[in-house]
Amino acid sequence: MEFRQCQACQAPFRPRPQIAEQRFCSAAACQRERRRRWQATRRQNDPDYRENQKRVQQAWAERHPNYWRDYRRQHPEYAERNRVRQRQRAKDEAAGQIAKMNASKVEMPIPSGTYRLSPVVDASLAKSDAWMVEITVITAACASP
């Protein structure tokens, strides 16, 4: 039987014959990663699943209103690390180094035309749902006579 490389830990493993497309080994951490990836894909592609997960999380938060307050009290190193990181994020935001979803502050509207959007690979910090792009004008519309 063939060996495959686990997509989580990169270790070789022998797939089970019952699972033709097996891509993860049976280690608990790798199975958690497989489940995490499946859930992320499902949330991204299935609005019903995404809405249900949101409702479940809200219900849990309502049943455990003091969870984060208690967690921070019991884990002071976590709370301090978070304070330090938040101060740095505030400095980065003040310096204009953080991209936000609605961060465009265009003084004059971008004229209609054809543009090429190129991803910016070396973005220092952006939210997970933000796209950093460079806009290059290919053609611009002419003004009416």
N, C-alpha and C positions, 0 to 999 in steps of 0.2 A: 504494500500500500504506500502511496505517496505521502510526502511531508509537505506541509504548507507553512508559511510564515504568519504568525499571529499579527493582526493589524493593530493590536494595542501594545503588546510587549515586544514584538518583533522576534520572539523565540519560535523555533520550529516546533510543529505539533502534527500529530497524525489525526486527520479529521474522522469523525464518526461516519460509518457507511450510510447511516440513516439521514444524514444532513449533507446533501450533495454540495451545497454552496457555503459550507462552514468556513468562516474567515477569522474566528477568534478561538483561542485555546480555552480550556475549561477552568483556568485559574479564576478565582473569585473576582479579583480586580479587573481582569479582562472582560468578564461577563458584565460587571457593573459598567464598564466603558461601552460595551456593545449596547446595553440597555439605554445608557445616556445618549448615545448617538441616535438610536432609534427614536427616542422620545423627542430629541431636538428636531429631527427630520419631520416627525409627525406633527409637532407644533407648528413648524414652518409651512407645511403643505396642507394641513387639515384644520379649517377654521372651527369645526365642531369640537375637535379634540382640544384645540387651543382654548376655546371658551370654557370647556368643561374643566380643564386644568386650572384656569383662572378662578372659577367658582370654588373648586376644591381647596385651593390655596387660601382664598378669602375666608372660607369656613374654618379652616385650621387656625388662621390668624385670630379670628373672633373667639375661638375656644381657648386660645393661649395668648391672651393680650399682653402678658408680662414676659414673654419668652426672651426677647432681645435685651430687655432691661436686666433680667436675671443672668443671662449669658454674659453680658458685659461686666456685671458685678463679680461673677465667678471666674472670669478670664481677663484680669486687668491687663495682661500683656497684649491681648487682642485689641482691647479698647485703646491702649496707648498707641499701638502700631497704626490703628485706624485714624486716630487724631493726627499723627505725624503725616500720614499719607493724604489726609484731607487738607491739611495746611499746604502741602505741596500742590495738590490739585487746584486750590484757590489761587496760589501764585501763578500757576500755569494758565489758568483761566484769565486772570488779570493781565497776563502778558499776551493774551490772544493765541495761546498754543493749543487750545482745546476746541475741537469741532463739535458743534451741536446740531441737532436736527434742523433747526430754523435759524441758523447762524448767519445767513446771507444778509448783509447790510449794504445793498447796492444803492449807491447815490442816484443813479439813473438806470432805468430798466435796460436789460440786455436786449438789443434790437433783434428782430426776427432774422433768421438766416440758417445756414447749415453749420453745425459745430461738430467737432470731434471731442469726445470725452475720453481722457486717458487716465487710468488709475494712478494715483500717487502712491508709490510703494513705500517711500521712506517717511510716512506720516508719523510724527512723534506720539500723538495721542488722539484717539477718536473713539466715540461710542461704538458699541458693537453693531448698531444698525445704521451708522453714518458711512457714507462713501466719500473718500477724499479723491477729488478729480482735478485735472487741469483742463480748462476749456480753451480750445484753439479754434479761431474763426477760419472756416474753409471758404464760405461765401456769405456775403451780407446782402440783404434785400435792398433794392434801390428805392429811394423816395419817389412818390408819385409826382408827375409834373403838375 
